[in-house]
Amino acid sequence: MRGAARKAKKLRRILPVNDKWWAKFDLLRILVRRDLEARYKGSILGNLWPLLNQLSQLLIYTYVFSVVLKVKSPVKNLPENNFTFGLWLFAGLVCWIAFSGGLIQSASSVTAQPNLVKKVVFPLGLLPLVPILSAFIESSFGLMALIFFVAVTSHTLHTTLALLPLVWLPQLLLTAGLGYLAAGLTVFLRDIPQSLGVILNIWMYLTPIIYPATAIPEQWRGWVFWLNPMTAIVEVYRDLILVGEVKHWGEWGVSSLIALVIFCGGLWCYRRLRPAFADVL
C-alpha cells in the first residue's frame, strides 16, 4: 500500500488535476483498502479467499461442462483437454465475477453507511465505487492465476496481454454506471439488491460464459454481441489471454460506447437522487 501511495504522489506531480480531485482519489484509495482489509479480518488465509472462491467455481464448472456434458474448448491453439476448457471458462468467469460481485455490493453501499450520508462534507459519489473497485482488485488474483496457467499450458505469453487495460475500462464504466443507478434506487426501493441477484443470474446465461458463442443460433448471435456489452468484454478477455489476437474490435467499440452511456446515465440519476438520501436514511 505504501508503494501505491508513492506512485500516486508521482502521478500527482505529472497529471494536471486539481487538489480537490486528488483529495477524492486519496480518500477513495483509503476506503478501498479498508474495505478489503475488513472483509477478511481475522481469517487465517486472508486475501487468498477471493482466489480460492474463484478457483472453486472453476473446478465445479469444469467438471460439469467438460467432464459430464463433454463440452469442448473452442480455442484451437491450446492442447485439447479438460483443463484447457477450464482455462477458457475461467477467462470468461473472472471478469463476470468482478462485474456481478461489484454491482451487487454497490447496490447497498449507500444504505449501509447512513452516518457518512449525513455528513455534509463527505463525497457521497465515492460510496458505490468502493465495492466495485474492491471486487475488481479481488478478481485480479484470479486473472494472474489464469495468465500463469495459460503460460504453463501453451508455453507462451501473448503480447496482447498489454491491451488488457482496454477491456478493463468499459468493464469498470459499465459496473460503475449500473452501481450508481442501483445504489441510488436502493435508498428508496430496498428490493433492488434482491432483484439484482435474479437479473444477474439471467444475464449470465444470456452471455456466452459457460458456453461458446458459436452455440448461439446465428440469427440471434449478432443481437447478443451488439446489445449485450458483457458479451464483447468476455470475448475480448479470451482473445487477449488465450488466443493472442483480438477478433472482436467492432464489438468492443460498441460495448465501450454502451458502457459510457450507462455510466453517464447512472451517475446522472445518482446525483439527482442524492439530495434526498439523508432525509430517507
N, C-alpha and C positions, 0 to 999 in steps of 0.2 A: 504493500500500500504506500510506503514511503517513496518507492521508486515511481509509482504512478503520480504522486504529488509533485515530485521533481520534474517529471515530464510535463505535467500540467503547467508548472511555472515557466518552463521553456516555451511552451506553446503560447502562453500569455504574452511573452515578450515579442513573439513573431506575428501572431494574428491581430488584426486591427479591431478588437472587440472591447467595448467599454467596460468599466469596472462593475457596473450593475449586472451585466450578463455573466461575467466571471465569478461574481459572488454567488449567483444562482447555480452555476456549474459546480463550484466547490461544495455548496450545500447539497446538491444532488449526489455528488460523489460520496459524501459522508453518509447520506441517508441510505444509499445502495449498500455501502459497506456494512452499516449497522443491520440492515435487513438480512444480508447474507450471514452475518455472524449470529443473529438471533435465531435463525431457522434451525441451526444445528448446534446451538449452545448446549454443552453438557453431554453430547453424544460422543462415543468413542471414535467413530470413523469420521466425524465432522463433515467437511466438504466433499468427501468421497461418496456420500449418499446420492447426490444427483447422478453421478456416473453409474453407480450400481443400479439405480432405478431405471436408467435408460438401457443399460445392458440387459437387465431382466426382461424388459419389453422386447428387446431384440431377440433374445433366446426364445421367448414364447411365440412371437410371430414367425420366426424362422422355422420352428418345429411345426406349427400348424400349417403354414402355407407351403413350405418347402418339403418337409418330410411326409406329412399326412396328405395334403392336397396335391403334392408333386408339381408345384408351380416353378417354372424355370426362370432364371435371371435373364433379362433381355440384353445385358451388357456382354458384348462379344469378345472384348479384349482382356477379359479375366477368365481364369480357369473355371470350367462349369462344374460346380459342386454346391452342396447345401450352404456352405459358409459364404460362397460368393453371392448367393441370393440374399443371405443375411446382410451383407455389406450394402447391396443395392437397396434393400428395405430400410436399413438404418440411415442411409443417406437422405431418405425422404422423411423418416421419423424424427431425425434430430432437429430439423427446422420446424416441424409441426409441433413438437413438444415445447419448444421455446415460444411459438406463437400462441398455442392454446393455453399453456400454463400462465404466461404473462397476461393474457387477456382476461382469464377467469379471476386472477388475483387482483388485477387493476380495477375490476368492477366494484370491489368492496374497499378500495383504497381510501375513499373519502369518508364513508360511514364508519370505518374502523379508527379514524383519527379525529373525533369531534373536538378534542382540545386544540389541535392545530388549526382546525377550520375556524374556530372562534378567535384566533389570534389575528389581529388586523394586519400585522406586518409580514405574516408568513405567506410565501408564494405558493398558493394552492395548485398552480399549474404543474408543480413537481410531483404531487402525490401519485397520480396514475403512472408516471414514468418509473417510479422506484421498483415496483414488482415486475414491470416489463423488462427493465434492464437487468434485474436480478435473474430472471428466467433466462434471458439471453446469455448472461455470463455462465450460468449453470450448464446451459446446452453446449458451451464451448468445450467442456470436459469431454462430452460425447463426441464432439466434432474432432477433437485431437485424437481420440481413440480410433475413430473411423479412418482418419488420414493415416495413422500408424498401421492399421491392419491392411489397408489398401496397398500401402508401400511394401509390406511384407509379402502380400499375396501376389502382386503384379511385378515386384522388384523395380518399381519406378515411382517417382513423384512427378505428377503432371505440373508443368509450368502454369497451367490455368488456375492453380490454387491462388495465385496472386490476384486473381479477379474476384475472389470471394467477397470483398467489400462492396462490389457492385450489386450483389444479390442481398447482402445484409441491409442495404439502405431501404429498398422497397419493403422488406420484411419488417423492419422497425417502424417505418411510416405507417404501414397497414395496421400493425398491432397497436401503435400509439393512437392512431385515429379512432379505431374501434374501442380502445381502452378509455379514451376521453369521453366518448359517447356513452359507454356503459357506466362509467363512474359517475357521470352527471345524472343519468337517469335513475341509477340505483338509489340516490338520495331520496327520490320521490316515489319510486316503484321498487320495493325490496325484493320483488320476484325476478329481477334481471339476472343475478348470478346463477340462479337455478335454471332459468330459461337458456342462458348461455351454454350450460352443460349439454342440454338437449340439442341445441343448434350446432354446436361444435362436433357432436357425435355424428350428426347427419352430414355436416360439411366435410368431415374427414373421409367418409365413404364416397363423397362426390369428388374427391381429389385422388388422383392416381398415386397413392402412397403405398398401399399394400397389394396393389395390382398394377401391371404395366399399362401405360396409356394406350397401347395397341389393343387392349381388351375392351376399350370403349367403342361402341358402334360408330362407324365412320361418319354417319350423318349427325352424330352428337359430339364428336371429338373436337371439332372447331369451337363449338359453344363452350365446352368445358375449358379449353385452353385460353380463349379470349375473354371470357366473362368471369372466370374463377382465378383471381390473381395468385392464389396459393399453388395452383397447378403449375404455372410458369416458374414460380420460385422453387418448388420441389424439383422440377425437371432441370433447371439451371444448376441447382446444387449437384445433381447427379452428373450433369455434363462436366462441371468443373473438377469434381473429385474423382469420378470413376472413368469417364470417357476421355477427358483431356482435350475436349473440343466442344465449343458452345454451338449447339444446334437450334437454339430457340431464342435468338436475339430479338426477333419481332415480338414474340410473346412476352419476353422480359420487358421490352419497352412499354407495351400496353399495360402490363401489370404494375410497372413503376408509375405510370400516369394514373391508373386507378387508385393505387396506394396513396399518391399525393393528394388526389381529390378527396379520398376518405379521411386523410389526416386533417386537411383544412376544414372539412365539414365537421368532423368530430371535435376539433379544437374550438371551432366557432360555437357549436352547441354547448360545449362545456363552459365557455366564457359567458354565454348568455344565461346559463342556469346558476353560475357561481354566486351571484349576489344573494340568492335565496338559501344557500346551504346552511348558514349559521342559524337562520330562523327555523328551519326544519329539524336540524340536529339539536 
